[in-house]
Amino acid sequence: MGFFFELTEILNSLNTEFLWIFMLFFCFGSILIFLRLFGYVGIFIYSSLAVIAGNIQVLKTVDFFYSPEPVALGTILFASTFLCTDILSEYYGKEKARMNILIGFSAFLLMTLLMVITIGFKPSDGDWIQDSLSNVFTPMTRFFIASMIAYLISQYFDVWFFNYLKNITSNKFLWFRNNLSTIFSSLIDNSIFSIFAWIILNPDPESFYNVVMIYIFGTYLLRIVIALLDTPFIYIAKFFITKTDD
């Protein structure tokens, strides 16, 4: 067993809620580090990685104290992309924030196509990874479509709403703009994905009540908590911007 196998065993032994909080601040801290190292391009890089990793991570469920049912991971990574667009909107302008959305979308689409082609190669007789790759990287069509629609609409709404609030507050109350835009955008993201994935594109549609109570509001409380906790980081980001970055 190598280092990373041992590390995962150590992490498995930790409290789930503690590990969730650790990952939350790890992601927020990574955004600042990427910003410092690469400027706004670093935000593009992080967002692309977050969208790809989030769509993989969401396949895993864990037990949280607040929910009687297993909860899918991925919430932190998806929510952190709203912090990225807000940082770009605040310090670099809405055009770079919109570019970030398209880059993240394109990165996930390309990753999906590359892995579908990879899985499409006929494996050798001694191959042992094909089934695992297929399980992780072959997207269910309805989830893939729902995820992409929700991502584009919620992210573009976030950029628009953040900048709308920025204009009507005369560039003041950054904490208010960041929180309100992220909270509303997260609700749109959850709602669009859930309605498309579990009702519109589902051959055996769930009831609207179940979709609202389980899938839309099931993780929305976490999204609100994340939105509140990311507030200091949008202020701190100002000190991680290099003077040569434009």
N, C-alpha and C positions, 0 to 999 in steps of 0.2 A: 504493500500500500504506500502511495506517495503522500506528499505534503497536503495536497488539496483534499484527498480522501480523509485524512486525519482531521483537517480543518472542518470539513462538513460534519464529522462525528462530534466534534467539540460544539459546533453551532447547534446540532440536534439536541444537545443536552441542555441548552439554554431555554429559559422561559420564552414562550412564543411572543408575548407582548413586549418583552424587553428587546428581543431580536427585531421586532417590527419597528420599534422606536430607533434602534441603532441604524437600521437600513434607511429610515426616513432621513436622519441627519447625515448619513453617509452620502445619500443622493444629493441633498441640498449642498453639502460641502463640495461634492464633485463638480457641481455646476459652477461654483465659485473658482475652483482650481482650474477647470477648463477655460473659464473666462479670463483668468489671469495669464494662463499660458498661451492661449491662442486668440484672445479678443473675442469679438462676436462670432467668429468662425468656430470657436470652442463651444459656444451655445448650440450652433448647428450640429456639431459632432455629437454632443451629449444628447440632444433631442432625437437624433437618428437612432442612437444606441438605445435610448429609453423606449422608443416606440417598438423597436424590434424585440428587445428583451421583455417588455411588458406583455406583448402578445404571446411570448413563450411562457412567461411566468404565470399568466392567468390560467394556464392548464392545471396548475397545482392548487390544491385546497388545503387549508389548515383550520384548526379549531381555535376560535377566539372566545374570550370569556363572555362577550356581549351577545353572541349569536348561538341559538340552539342548533343551527345547521352549519356545516363546513363553509368557510368563506374563501373565495378564490383570491389568490395573490394578484399582483399587478397594479393595485390601486395606487401605491406610492409612485411607481414609475410613470403611470399615465398622468397623475396629478402634478408631478414635478414638471411636466412639459408646459403647464400653464404658468408656472414660475418663470420658465425660460422665455415665453412670449411676452410676459409682463416686463421682464428685465430689458428685453430688446425694445419693446415699445417705449419704455421710460427713458432709456439712455441712448438708443440708436435710431428710433423712429419706427413707425408702423410698417414701412415697406420691408425692413429687415425682419420684422416679426412675421409678416406674411410669407417672406421667402423661407423662413425657418419651417413654417407649416408644410410647404411644398417639398422641402428637402426631406423632412421626416416621413412624409407620405411616400415619396419616391424611394427612399431607402428601404422601407418595409416592403413595398411592392417588388423591388428588385431582389431583396433577400428571399421573398416567397418564391419568386420565379426560379431563382438559382437553385433553391433547395428542391423544388418540384422536379427540375431537370436532373439534379443529382440523384434523387430517389428513382427517377425514371430509368437510370442505367440498370441493366440486369446484373444483380449481384453475383459474385463468384460462389462456388459451392461452399467455400470455407468462410464466407462473410458472416459476421455476427451482429452487425450494426444496422442492417437494413430495416428491420422491424421497428427498432427504437427511433431511427430517423423518421420513418413513415408516421409513427404515432405522434411525434412532436411537430414535424414540419409540414405535414400534409394538411392544409387548412380545411375546415368544414366550410363549404361555400357560403352558407347563410351567416356564419359568424364573421367570416372574412369581409363580406360585403357590408354587414352591419357595423363592424368595427371601423372600416374606412369611411363610411358615410358619417358616422358619429364623430370621428376624429376631425374631419374637414369642417363640418358645420360648427362644432363646439369651439374649435380653435379659432376659426375666423370670427365667430361671435365674440370670443374673448378679446381679440385684438380690437375689434370695433368698439365694444362696450368699454374697455379700458381707456381707449383714446377719447371716446365720448365723455366719460367721466373726467378725464384729464382736461378737456376743454371747458366743461361747465364749472369745474372747481379751480380754474386758472392755475393748473399745475400744482395745486396744493393737495393735502390729505392723501399722500401716497398709500398709506396703510388702508384707507377706506377704499380707494380705487382697486388696489390689489386684491383685497378680500372680497369685495362685492363682485367684481368681474369673475374671479375664480369660482366663487360659490355658485353663481348663476350658470357659468359655463360648464361646471361639473354636473349640475343637474341636467342640463341639455345633453351632455355626453351620455350620462347614465340612461336618460329617457329614450333617446334616439336608438342607442344600441339595443336596449332591452325590448323596445317595441318592434324593431325590425327583426331581431334575432329570435324572439320568443313568440311573436304574433304574426307579423306580415310574411316573413320568409319561412316560418315554421310549418311543415306539413301537418303537424298536429298541434295547432295553436294553444298556448296557455290562456287561461282566463285573464282578462284585463286586471282584475283585482289582484291576482297572484303576481302578475308582472310588476305592478306598482309597489306592492308591499314587500315582495321578496327581492326582486332584481333591481328595481330603481332605488328604493329607499334602503335596501339591504346593506349597501356599502356607502350610502350617501353621507351618513354621519361621519364616517372616516374621512370622506372627501372634505367636509367642513372643517374637521380638526386639522387636516393637512394644510388647508388654506390659511387657517389662523397661525399655524406654526411656521409657515414659510415667510411670514411678514418681515421678521428681522433680516432675512437673507436678501430681500430686494433692496433694503437700505444698505446692507454691508456690501452688496455688489458694486456700489459706486466706488469703493476703495480698491476693488480688484480690477478696475478698468485701466489699461495702460494708456499713457498719454499719446502714444503713436497710433492707437487704434482709431480708425474712422470708417 
